[in-house]
Amino acid sequence: MKISVVAFDLSDNATGRADLLARLLAARWEVEVVGPQFGPSLWKPAEGGSVRHRTSRTGKYPGFLRRLPALLSLIDGDLIVASKPRPTSYGLGLLARSRRRRPLLLDIDDWELGFFYRAGVWGRVGRALDLADPNGLAWTWMTARLVRRADALTVASRFLAERFGGVLLPHVRDTDAWDPARYDPAGARAALGVGREKVVMFLGTPRAYKGVDDLVEAVGLLGPGVVLAMVGANRERLAVRRWAALPHVKVLGEIPFDEVPHYLVAADVVAVPQRATTDTVGQVPAKLFDAMALGRPIVSTAVSMIPEILDGCGLVVAPGEPRGLAAAIRRLLEHPAEARELGARARRRCDERYSFRAARATLFPLIERLLSA
């Protein structure tokens, strides 16, 4: 049996959730991630890993329509898993199912319309009028109206479960492979170029709703001897160049996903400073589970399910408040025993609730029912 996981843009960081689903499913079935590629190359963190990708380079309307037959031909599995209710993932999945009857599972890990709604009324109007973008507001709104047409639904947060229904399937990590005992913190720190400095790490694609500006300010308040390491930032972005010019910030470019543990073990504290916006209300940051799997002390914010996930195994502060963020980071840096204990608890919780083993116990019976039907 073969499963096609459809991502809406293989040049975008949305590929991360599609790749996670593929890694979960590959333990039992043949799996590949397919879909359009709007940018010049595959999303860098997905390069060189165990997941197989097949894509077709495309662009906006009307040229996108000419690529439609090639895109549909990529979806040749016995089961279709569409990652996100976007036109170029779930929409393609619906079209592929109409051509040859196969079960279709829709996985939702973000409230996609929330990304458009942050711009206010006039911003929404402008985005609604951008009909050339296959994943623009108008087309994404229409696709979201079709969620109930999927044969099954999985969601990554309680907000999404309340909005759409479905089976809760949070982001998870392979806690067997990501065992902190297998990695070398001293070597990781040497690779970062830090000596005795304390390392606060942000991992992932830095965007405004992820609170990176709050974190930059917060670490600046901690004074000398503390450095903020940004791992996974695109150095070409103007904001990234601005942060890199600050004396307390080190910027490392995008890295393959499988190399993440080699960097993350260098962190004295991992910060996940989500802001409270329409982008984040339904989102649980995947990088939270990276840090938990590797037993890192975590400081995050009270957004979405984060307080529930970190209850008793991390520090949670109010979003959008750099001084509160700085105080929590300082507490962990000045009390290493407490930091180690929180990291150990986070590791245990991740292994119990957010491991590949836990996710497969939920996902595999659902997939088997779909395939047998």
N, C-alpha and C positions, 0 to 999 in steps of 0.2 A: 504494500500500500504506500502511495506517495501523497505527501501533503505539500500544497503550495501556500506559503505565507506571503501575502501581498502587502508591500509597503507603499505608501503614497509618493515617496520621493527618496530614492536610494542615495542621493547626494546630500541628504538632510539628516539631522540628528534623530528624526523620527525612526530611522533605521534601527535604533537601539532597541526599542520594544519588539520590533519584528525579529531581530536577531535573538533576543531572549526567548521568545516563543519557539523559534527554530531549535535552539539549544535544548530546551525542555523536551521537545517532541522527538529529537533525533535519537534519544535513547531507545525508542521502539519503532520508529517509522523512518522511511526515507523522506527527507525534508529539504526544501530550498526556499530562499527568499527571492521573490520576483517583484517587478514593478517598474515604473518609469524612473528615469534619471534626468532631472531638470538642470542639474549643474554639470560641470566639466568632468567630474570624477566621482567614484564611490566615496561615501562618507568615510573619512580617514580612519576613525576608530574601528570600523568594520573590516578594514583591510587585513589580510594575512591570518584571519582566524579560521575556525573550523567550519563556519557556516558557508554554504555555497550560495552565490548570488548570480542571478541572471537578470539583465535589465535591457531596456531599450531607451536610447537617448531621445529626448523629446523637448518640446517647448510649449508655448501658449497657443490658444486658438487663433486661427483655424488650423495651424500646422499640427496640433495635437490630434485632430481627427484623422489625419493621414497615418498616424502611428498606431491608431486604435487596433487594427487587425494584428499587428506585431505584438502589441501588449497583451491582447487576449490569448494569443498563442502561447505565451509564457505560462499561463495559468493552466497547467495540464495535470495537476494532482487529482487524486481520488477524493480529496477533501480540500476545501478552500478555507483558509484562515485569513480574514481581512483585518489588518492592523489599523485601527482608527476609522471612524465614520467619515472618511474623506472621499470625494468623487473618484480620485485616482487610486484608491485602494478598495474600499467597500463598493463604490460604484462599479469599478471594473469587476469585482467579485460577483455582483448581481448580474451583470451582463454575461460573464462566463458561465454562471449557473443556468442562465436562460438558454444558452447554446447547447449545453450538455448537462443533464440533471446530476448534480452532486451536492452534498451537504455543504452549507456555508456557515461558518462560525465567525462572528464579529467580535473583535476584542477592542475595548475602549479603555484607554489609559489617561485620557485628558478630556476636558470639556472643550472641544475644538472651537465652538462658537465664542467661548470666552476670550480666545486670543484676538478676535475681531472686536469684541464689545468694549475693550478697555479704552478705545479711542473716543468715546462719547458719541452723541447723536450725529454730528456732522461727519465725524470720522467714519461712522458706520455707513452713512449715505455714500460717501466717496468710495468706500470699499465695496459696497453693494453694486455700484456702477462699473466696477472693474470686471467686466464679463469675459475679458480675454484670459484671465487666470483660471485654469481648470480647477484650482482649489480655492478660488475666491469666495467671498462671503455668500453671495447668492447661491452658488453651486453647493457649497458646504451646508448651508441651511436646508436646501432641498434634500441633500443626502441624509442629513440627520432625521428628517421626517420619515425615512424608510427603515429606521433601525429595527422595527418590529418584523421586517421581512426576513431577517436572518433566521436560520434554523436553531441557533443557540447564541448565547451572549455571555461574554466574560467582561468584568470591569475591574479596575485597579484601585478603586477607593469607595468608601461608603457614600460619599456625595454622588458619585456616578451610579451606584447601585440604587439609590433613592430616586434618581432622575430617570434611569433607563431600565432598571431591573437587572437580571442576570446574576451570574455566579461571581463571587468576589475572588479575584486572582491578583494579589498585589505583585509589585516588582519583587523579585527574589534573586538570590545569588547562590552559586555553587560553593557551599561552605566547606566541602571536602577539598576542593582545589584551592579555595581561598583561605587556607589555614595560615594564620600569621606566623606559626612556627616554621613555615617553609620559606620565609622571606627574610632578608637581611636589612634591618633598619640602618645599620652603620653604612652599608654600601649605598643605600638609598639616599641617605643624607649627603654622602660624598658626591653622588651624582647630581644632587641639587645645588651643590656648592655652598653648603651651610656648615659652619663649625659648631660653636657652642650656642648659636642662636636657637631660640625656640621657634618651631615651625607651625604656623596656622595654615591649613590647606583648604583651598576651594578646588573642587574637581568637577569638570564638566564644561558645557558651553555657557560662558558668562553672558547673561541677558538681564535687562533691567528688573524684570519681575522676580529674578532670583536673588535680588538684594545685594548684588556685588558692590555697588557704590556704598551701601551701608557697611559692608564688611571692610572695604578699603579704609573708610573713615575710622571704624572701630579699632582696627589693628594699628592705625596711626596714633590712636590715643594711648596705646600701651607703651610707647616709648622705645628707646633703643634696645636691641637684644631680641626683638621679636620680628619675624619676617612673615609676610603673607605669600605663600606659594600658590599661584594659579596654574593648574595643570589642565590642559585641554582647550586653551584659548587660541583663537585664530589671530595671529600676530598682525594680520593685514587690517583688522578693524581699528577705526580711529580711537574708540574708547579703550581698547586693549593697549594701544601705543601710549595713551595718556597714563594709564595705570602703571605701565612698565617704566615710565620715567620717574616714578616716585621711589625714594630711597628704601622704603620698607616693603616693596613689592617685587617678587620674582615671577616672571611669566614664562611658562613652558608651553610649547605648541601642542597641537592635537597629537595624541598617542593612540596606538592600537589598544582595543579594549583589554586584550589579554595581558598587556603590560601594566595595567592600572595598579595591581598589588605592589609591584616593584617601586612605585612612587609613593603610594598611600602609606606604606609602613614607616615612612620618614616623618609623618605628621605627629606632633605632640597633641594637637587638637584639630579636628575636622569641623568646618563650619558649613552649615546649610541654611543660609539666612533668607529664606523665602519671604517675599512681601505678600500682603493680603490684597490680591487683585482678582479680577475675573479670570486671569490666566491661571492662578494657583488654587482657586477655590475647590477644584476637583482633582488637583494633582498631588501625588506623593512622589517627591524627587527620588529617582532611581539611585542617585549617588548616596542617599542615606543608607541604603543597604550595602553598598560597597564598604562604607566605613564600619558598619555593624559587623559584617562578615570578617573583617580584619581586626576587630577588637579595638578600634580607635575611639578615644573619648570624643563625644559629639556635642556641639552646641547648635541648636536650631531654633525655629520660631513656631509660635502657636498658630499654624495654618493647616487646614485640611485635617488629615489623620495623624500628623506628626506628634501631637501630644500623646495620643494613644500608643503609637509605636515606640516612643522613647520613654514612656512612663517608667520611672525607676532605673533607667539605664542611659540617661543623657540629660542635658540641661536644655530647657525650653524657655525662651524669652519672648516678649512681645515683638511683633514684626515692625520693621521700619524705625527702630530705635537704636542707632549706633552705640549710644552710651550704655544701654542695657546689654547689648551684644558684647561690648568690650568688657563689662564687668563680669559676665559669665565666662568669657575666655580667660580673663586674668585669674579668676578663681581656680580654674583647672590647671593653669600653668603654675600657680603658686602652691597647689596642693596635689602633687603628682600621685600620691597614694589613692586619693579619691578618684583622680582621672583614670588610673589603672583599673580600679574596681568598676567604674562605670563602663569602661571599654570591655572588660570581661563579661559583665552582665549583658551588654549589647550583643556580644558574640554569641552568648548562650541563647538569647532570644531569637536572633537571626537563624540559628541552627534549628530551633524548635518550630518557628512559625514562618520564616521567610527564606527557607532553603529550597533547593531544587527538589529534595525529597518531599517537603510539605506541598509544594506546588503540583508535583506530579500526582500526588494522592488525590488532588481535586481535579486536575485537568485530564488525566488519562481515562477515568471512567466516562467523562463527558465525551471525549473523542471516540471512544469505543462504541458508545451508544449511537453517535452520529454515523459512524461507518457501518454499523450493523443495520441501521435503518435504511 
